[in-house]
Amino acid sequence: MNGCQKCIFFFSFNVQMYVLLFNLQTIRVETLHKLKGLAQSELVLGFS
């Protein structure tokens, strides 16, 4: 592999890792929102 190919390889690898991490963060945030919603509805049901 020459220098240029190495650059392209590392760049595409970094982009893939970034996309993966971004997707994981998004999933985590959505899960937290769902859990918060569930907890709030549980509280409402419990107190009513």
C-alpha positions in Angstrom: 0.0 0.0 0.0 1.4 3.4 -0.9 0.9 6.5 1.2 -2.2 7.7 -0.7 -4.0 4.3 -0.3 -3.1 4.3 3.4 -4.6 7.8 3.7 -7.8 6.8 2.0 -8.0 3.6 4.0 -7.7 5.4 7.4 -10.1 8.1 6.3 -12.8 5.7 5.3 -12.2 3.6 8.5 -12.5 6.8 10.7 -15.7 7.8 8.9 -17.2 4.3 9.5 -16.3 4.4 13.1 -17.8 7.9 13.5 -21.0 6.8 11.8 -21.2 3.8 14.0 -20.7 5.8 17.2 -23.2 8.4 16.0 -25.8 5.6 15.4 -25.1 4.2 18.9 -25.6 7.6 20.5 -28.9 8.1 18.6 -30.2 4.7 19.7 -29.1 5.4 23.3 -30.9 8.8 23.3 -34.1 7.2 21.8 -34.0 4.4 24.4 -33.6 7.0 27.2 -36.6 8.9 25.9 -38.7 5.8 25.8 -37.6 4.8 29.3 -38.4 8.3 30.6 -41.8 8.2 29.0 -42.5 4.8 30.5 -41.4 5.9 33.9 -43.6 9.1 33.7 -46.7 7.1 32.7 -46.0 4.6 35.5 -45.8 7.4 38.0 -49.1 8.9 36.6 -50.8 5.6 36.8 -49.4 5.0 40.3 -50.6 8.3 41.7 -54.0 8.5 40.0 
